[in-house]
């Protein structure tokens, strides 16, 4: 960095040694992860990272099968196929598997739902939620406040490179009018709850997801 510092997992990334240590623990999936695919077969693509770690072949094979299974794909079914023969949603899962094969402690996702149809979007969100419940730390960059409200435990709102707000979903979306001023709409449920309260219904304004609203109503 030209100024300041960036730390991850307690390590300063300006140190090449520390940066390398962090890279081994943090997996990054870009906005269109299918563009990360390049190998002739799904199995080869997922194996690329573990091979670069210098792991023995039996460990590489274990990680390929395990990571594909974690994203809901079967090695015996898709392993020998070209990743480019698969659907967009499956390609995205293969790209996820390639990152998971590195066995990271933290998974960073940049707008992972971009370009997906509603069914594929729902499936991928379910996958991300399951990976988190299995113990993986997930950092998800998203402009979809409905997705954030549904799945995030902690939110950081950025505006022009600075932290605008930070907290749990109910705290963040209580400031929905402030969010609107920086061009960010709150989840639809927040507006529904506020509208019902204005019409005389007494509903908990901490509610931010449809399921919570249904239960309350």
C-alpha positions as CSV (number, residue, x, y, z in Angstrom):
1,X,0.0,0.0,0.0
2,X,1.1,3.6,-0.7
3,X,-0.2,4.5,2.7
4,X,-1.9,3.0,5.7
5,X,-2.1,-0.8,6.2
6,X,-4.3,-3.8,5.6
7,X,-4.5,-6.6,8.1
8,X,-6.3,-9.9,7.8
9,X,-6.4,-12.7,10.4
10,X,-4.2,-10.5,12.6
11,X,-1.4,-10.3,9.9
12,X,-0.1,-7.3,8.0
13,X,-0.4,-7.9,4.3
14,X,2.5,-5.6,3.5
15,X,4.7,-8.5,4.6
16,X,5.1,-11.0,1.8
17,X,5.4,-13.8,4.3
18,X,2.3,-12.8,6.2
19,X,0.4,-12.2,2.9
20,X,1.3,-15.7,1.7
21,X,0.0,-17.1,5.0
22,X,-3.3,-15.3,4.6
23,X,-3.7,-16.4,1.0
24,X,-3.6,-20.0,2.3
25,X,-6.5,-19.3,4.6
26,X,-8.7,-17.0,2.6
27,X,-10.6,-18.1,-0.5
28,X,-12.0,-15.5,-2.9
29,X,-14.8,-16.1,-5.4
30,X,-15.2,-13.2,-7.9
31,X,-18.4,-11.7,-9.2
32,X,-18.7,-14.1,-12.2
33,X,-16.9,-17.1,-10.8
34,X,-17.5,-19.2,-13.9
35,X,-15.0,-17.0,-15.6
36,X,-12.4,-18.5,-13.3
37,X,-12.9,-21.9,-15.0
38,X,-10.3,-23.0,-17.5
39,X,-9.4,-26.7,-17.4
40,X,-10.6,-29.4,-19.7
41,X,-12.6,-31.2,-17.0
42,X,-14.4,-30.3,-13.8
43,X,-12.1,-32.6,-11.8
44,X,-8.9,-31.0,-13.2
45,X,-10.3,-27.5,-12.5
46,X,-11.1,-28.3,-8.9
47,X,-7.7,-30.0,-8.5
48,X,-5.7,-27.0,-9.7
49,X,-5.4,-25.3,-6.3
50,X,-4.5,-28.4,-4.2
51,X,-1.9,-29.4,-6.8
52,X,-0.4,-25.9,-6.4
53,X,-0.1,-26.6,-2.7
54,X,2.1,-29.5,-3.5
55,X,-0.2,-32.0,-1.9
56,X,0.1,-35.8,-2.7
57,X,-2.3,-37.1,-5.3
58,X,-4.4,-39.1,-2.9
59,X,-5.0,-35.9,-0.9
60,X,-5.8,-33.9,-4.0
61,X,-8.3,-36.6,-5.1
62,X,-9.9,-36.5,-1.6
63,X,-10.3,-32.8,-1.7
64,X,-11.8,-32.8,-5.3
65,X,-14.4,-35.3,-4.3
66,X,-15.2,-33.6,-1.0
67,X,-15.4,-30.1,-2.3
68,X,-17.7,-31.1,-5.2
69,X,-19.9,-32.9,-2.7
70,X,-20.1,-29.8,-0.5
71,X,-21.5,-27.8,-3.4
72,X,-24.0,-30.5,-4.3
73,X,-22.2,-32.1,-7.3
74,X,-21.1,-35.7,-7.7
75,X,-17.6,-36.4,-8.9
76,X,-18.7,-39.6,-10.8
77,X,-21.3,-37.6,-12.7
78,X,-19.6,-34.3,-13.6
79,X,-15.9,-35.0,-12.9
80,X,-15.0,-35.9,-16.5
81,X,-17.2,-33.3,-18.2
82,X,-16.0,-30.0,-19.5
83,X,-17.1,-27.3,-17.0
84,X,-18.3,-25.3,-20.0
85,X,-20.9,-28.0,-20.8
86,X,-22.6,-27.3,-17.5
87,X,-25.4,-24.8,-16.7
88,X,-24.5,-21.4,-15.4
89,X,-25.5,-22.4,-11.8
90,X,-23.4,-25.6,-12.0
91,X,-20.4,-23.7,-13.4
92,X,-20.7,-21.4,-10.4
93,X,-20.8,-24.4,-8.1
94,X,-17.6,-25.8,-9.7
95,X,-15.8,-22.5,-9.2
96,X,-16.9,-22.6,-5.5
97,X,-15.6,-26.1,-5.3
98,X,-12.2,-25.1,-6.6
99,X,-11.9,-22.5,-3.9
100,X,-13.2,-24.9,-1.2
101,X,-10.6,-27.5,-2.2
102,X,-8.0,-25.1,-0.8
103,X,-9.8,-25.6,2.6
104,X,-9.9,-21.9,3.5
105,X,-11.0,-20.6,6.9
106,X,-12.7,-17.6,5.3
107,X,-14.6,-17.4,2.1
108,X,-14.9,-14.0,0.4
109,X,-17.7,-13.6,-2.2
110,X,-18.1,-10.6,-4.5
111,X,-21.8,-10.3,-5.6
112,X,-22.1,-14.1,-5.9
113,X,-25.8,-13.9,-7.2
114,X,-25.0,-11.7,-10.2
115,X,-26.6,-12.8,-13.4
116,X,-28.4,-15.8,-11.9
117,X,-32.1,-16.6,-12.5
118,X,-34.3,-16.8,-9.4
119,X,-34.1,-20.6,-9.0
120,X,-30.3,-20.7,-9.3
121,X,-30.0,-17.6,-7.0
122,X,-32.1,-19.4,-4.4
123,X,-30.0,-22.6,-4.7
124,X,-26.7,-20.7,-4.4
125,X,-27.9,-18.7,-1.4
126,X,-28.9,-22.0,0.3
127,X,-25.4,-23.4,-0.5
128,X,-23.7,-20.3,1.0
129,X,-25.9,-20.5,4.1
130,X,-25.1,-24.2,4.5
131,X,-21.3,-23.6,4.2
132,X,-21.6,-21.0,6.9
133,X,-23.5,-23.3,9.2
134,X,-20.8,-25.9,8.7
135,X,-18.3,-23.4,10.3
136,X,-16.9,-21.5,7.4
137,X,-16.6,-17.7,7.9
138,X,-18.3,-16.0,4.9
139,X,-17.8,-12.4,3.9
140,X,-20.3,-11.5,1.2
141,X,-20.3,-8.3,-0.8
142,X,-23.8,-7.5,-2.0
143,X,-26.2,-4.8,-3.1
144,X,-29.2,-6.9,-2.4
145,X,-30.5,-5.9,1.0
146,X,-33.1,-8.6,1.0
147,X,-30.3,-11.3,0.7
148,X,-28.3,-9.5,3.4
149,X,-31.2,-9.3,5.7
150,X,-32.0,-13.0,5.2
151,X,-28.5,-14.4,5.7
152,X,-26.1,-11.9,7.3
153,X,-25.3,-11.9,11.0
154,X,-23.3,-8.7,10.9
155,X,-23.4,-5.9,8.3
156,X,-20.9,-3.2,7.3
157,X,-22.3,-0.5,5.0
158,X,-19.7,1.2,2.9
159,X,-20.1,4.6,1.3
160,X,-17.4,6.2,-0.9
161,X,-14.7,3.9,0.6
162,X,-15.6,4.6,4.3
163,X,-17.7,2.7,6.9
164,X,-21.1,4.3,6.9
165,X,-22.8,2.0,9.4
166,X,-22.1,-1.3,11.2
167,X,-24.2,-3.7,13.2
168,X,-26.7,-6.5,13.2
169,X,-29.5,-6.4,10.5
170,X,-32.2,-4.9,12.7
171,X,-29.9,-2.1,13.8
172,X,-28.8,-1.3,10.2
173,X,-32.2,-1.3,8.7
174,X,-33.7,0.8,11.5
175,X,-31.7,3.5,9.7
176,X,-33.5,2.9,6.4
177,X,-34.0,6.6,5.7
178,X,-30.3,7.3,6.2
179,X,-29.5,4.4,3.8
180,X,-31.8,5.9,1.2
181,X,-29.8,9.1,1.2
182,X,-26.7,7.1,0.0
183,X,-28.8,5.3,-2.6
184,X,-29.4,2.0,-0.7
185,X,-32.9,0.7,-0.2
186,X,-33.8,-1.3,2.8
187,X,-35.4,-4.8,2.4
188,X,-39.0,-4.8,1.2
189,X,-40.1,-6.3,4.5
190,X,-38.8,-3.2,6.4
191,X,-41.1,-1.0,4.3
192,X,-44.0,-3.4,4.8
193,X,-43.7,-3.4,8.6
194,X,-43.3,0.4,8.7
195,X,-46.4,0.8,6.5
196,X,-48.5,-1.5,8.6
197,X,-47.5,0.4,11.8
198,X,-48.5,3.7,10.2
199,X,-51.9,2.2,9.6
200,X,-52.4,1.3,13.2
201,X,-51.0,-2.3,13.4
202,X,-48.6,-2.9,16.3
203,X,-45.8,-4.9,14.7
204,X,-42.2,-5.3,15.9
205,X,-40.0,-2.9,13.9
206,X,-36.9,-5.1,14.3
207,X,-38.4,-7.5,11.7
208,X,-36.3,-7.5,8.5
209,X,-37.2,-10.8,6.7
210,X,-40.4,-12.2,5.2
211,X,-40.4,-15.2,7.5
212,X,-40.2,-13.0,10.6
213,X,-43.1,-10.8,9.2
214,X,-45.3,-13.9,8.6
215,X,-44.7,-15.2,12.1
216,X,-45.4,-11.8,13.7
217,X,-48.5,-11.1,11.7
